[in-house]
Amino acid sequence: MSKTYKLIEVVGCSTQSYEEAINNAIAEAKKSLSGLMWFEVTEFRGAITDKGTEFQATVKMGFRLKD
């Protein structure tokens, strides 16, 4: 039996840190997806706004498709 995986990419944001941005991305993905197995951070960036700084992290996550 072969295994097949799905890969998604999301961007998490935080006004506090990159770590919180990653955790926010994972937490939001877990609300609508089950079986997330791993993640990979592919990019860090930020935004400078009138209200302060926003940390952004692009996160790829993978999960196994059901047979």
Backbone bond lengths (Angstrom), bond angles and torsions (degrees), N, CA, C in turn:
res aa  C-N    CA-C-N  psi(-1)  N-CA   C-N-CA  omega(-1)  CA-C   N-CA-C  phi
1 M - - - 1.434 - - 1.530 108.90 -
2 S 1.320 116.24 131.26 1.456 119.90 179.57 1.533 110.07 -91.88
3 K 1.300 114.98 158.61 1.458 121.61 178.11 1.520 108.21 -112.33
4 T 1.322 116.08 140.18 1.456 121.14 178.34 1.516 108.60 -126.19
5 Y 1.318 115.49 137.17 1.454 121.02 -176.58 1.520 110.51 -120.50
6 K 1.304 116.00 150.66 1.462 123.37 175.42 1.518 108.06 -110.70
7 L 1.313 116.13 140.13 1.462 122.32 179.82 1.527 108.05 -118.10
8 I 1.335 116.19 129.78 1.458 120.64 175.89 1.526 108.50 -121.79
9 E 1.310 115.39 162.92 1.456 120.49 178.37 1.524 108.14 -133.81
10 V 1.316 116.22 128.61 1.462 121.69 178.75 1.533 109.02 -133.23
11 V 1.316 115.93 161.80 1.456 121.58 176.14 1.523 108.14 -118.57
12 G 1.319 115.61 119.66 1.462 121.14 175.84 1.513 109.61 -95.71
13 C 1.335 115.98 147.26 1.459 121.57 -179.04 1.516 110.45 -127.57
14 S 1.322 115.41 152.35 1.455 121.83 177.79 1.531 109.41 -157.96
15 T 1.311 115.68 149.24 1.459 119.49 173.18 1.527 110.98 -92.79
16 Q 1.352 116.67 -2.58 1.465 121.11 -175.00 1.525 114.38 -102.91
17 S 1.361 117.58 -49.26 1.462 119.85 -173.19 1.532 111.03 -166.33
18 Y 1.334 114.97 165.40 1.467 120.02 173.56 1.527 110.48 -66.84
19 E 1.318 117.52 -37.93 1.466 120.64 179.18 1.528 110.40 -59.21
20 E 1.316 116.86 -43.97 1.460 119.79 178.86 1.526 110.93 -67.19
21 A 1.315 117.90 -35.05 1.463 121.17 177.17 1.533 110.64 -62.41
22 I 1.326 116.92 -41.91 1.477 121.14 176.84 1.519 110.09 -63.10
23 N 1.328 116.55 -48.08 1.469 120.50 -179.73 1.527 111.64 -62.00
24 N 1.321 117.53 -37.10 1.465 120.73 177.28 1.523 111.26 -64.91
25 A 1.326 117.01 -41.24 1.465 120.72 178.76 1.525 110.67 -61.62
26 I 1.316 116.79 -45.19 1.465 120.99 -179.17 1.525 110.78 -66.90
27 A 1.326 116.93 -43.75 1.471 120.58 -179.17 1.524 111.30 -61.37
28 E 1.314 117.38 -41.98 1.463 120.01 179.74 1.527 111.47 -68.00
29 A 1.329 117.19 -40.38 1.471 120.45 178.97 1.528 110.84 -63.85
30 K 1.331 116.85 -37.63 1.469 120.91 -179.57 1.528 112.63 -65.66
31 K 1.325 117.60 -21.53 1.466 120.80 179.18 1.529 112.13 -66.62
32 S 1.332 117.10 -30.70 1.461 119.60 -176.76 1.525 114.10 -118.51
33 L 1.318 118.24 -7.44 1.461 121.30 -179.35 1.523 109.86 -123.33
34 S 1.309 116.20 142.23 1.465 119.22 175.11 1.522 109.24 -113.14
35 G 1.300 115.30 154.37 1.455 120.12 175.24 1.516 115.12 79.93
36 L 1.330 118.13 20.90 1.470 118.34 175.71 1.518 108.94 -59.91
37 M 1.331 116.08 132.32 1.460 120.14 -172.80 1.523 113.79 -113.71
38 W 1.323 118.35 -29.09 1.456 120.10 -176.65 1.523 109.42 -158.87
39 F 1.328 115.11 165.19 1.463 119.91 174.97 1.522 109.61 -143.12
40 E 1.324 114.09 158.13 1.462 121.98 178.05 1.534 107.62 -140.26
41 V 1.305 117.13 125.87 1.458 120.94 176.19 1.526 107.62 -85.17
42 T 1.322 115.95 121.72 1.466 119.65 -175.77 1.517 113.46 -106.69
43 E 1.330 117.46 -16.84 1.454 118.48 -178.02 1.530 110.86 -160.03
44 F 1.302 115.14 141.56 1.460 122.49 170.58 1.522 107.49 -117.25
45 R 1.304 116.30 139.39 1.464 120.97 173.74 1.521 107.63 -157.57
46 G 1.300 116.92 175.78 1.447 120.24 179.89 1.509 111.54 -148.74
47 A 1.309 114.05 165.93 1.453 120.94 176.98 1.524 108.53 -123.84
48 I 1.299 114.61 141.01 1.460 120.67 176.26 1.528 106.15 -107.91
49 T 1.321 115.58 118.10 1.461 120.57 -177.72 1.525 110.01 -122.52
50 D 1.312 115.33 172.55 1.467 119.98 176.51 1.526 111.29 -63.95
51 K 1.335 116.84 -25.14 1.467 121.89 -178.40 1.526 112.77 -90.21
52 G 1.334 118.23 -6.28 1.462 120.90 -179.91 1.514 111.80 136.09
53 T 1.313 115.20 -151.51 1.463 122.55 -176.87 1.517 110.48 -107.52
54 E 1.333 115.95 141.90 1.460 121.25 175.19 1.529 107.98 -121.27
55 F 1.313 116.22 126.56 1.458 122.06 176.72 1.525 108.34 -90.78
56 Q 1.328 116.90 136.21 1.461 121.82 -179.62 1.526 109.38 -129.37
57 A 1.325 116.08 135.75 1.463 121.62 178.44 1.522 109.19 -131.07
58 T 1.324 116.23 124.95 1.462 121.14 173.98 1.519 107.46 -86.47
59 V 1.332 115.57 126.42 1.456 121.63 -173.96 1.520 109.43 -127.94
60 K 1.328 116.38 124.97 1.462 121.35 171.20 1.515 107.50 -93.05
61 M 1.320 116.81 137.36 1.466 122.12 178.14 1.520 109.13 -130.94
62 G 1.317 114.82 144.75 1.452 120.07 -179.62 1.512 112.25 -123.33
63 F 1.340 114.45 148.11 1.450 119.99 174.26 1.526 108.95 -148.38
64 R 1.304 114.91 155.00 1.463 120.68 -177.94 1.516 109.88 -83.48
65 L 1.338 116.15 133.62 1.450 121.11 175.23 1.512 109.88 -75.00
66 K 1.317 116.23 144.21 1.460 120.21 179.84 1.522 109.76 -71.52
67 D 1.319 114.75 144.75 1.477 120.69 179.15 1.511 110.78 -70.22
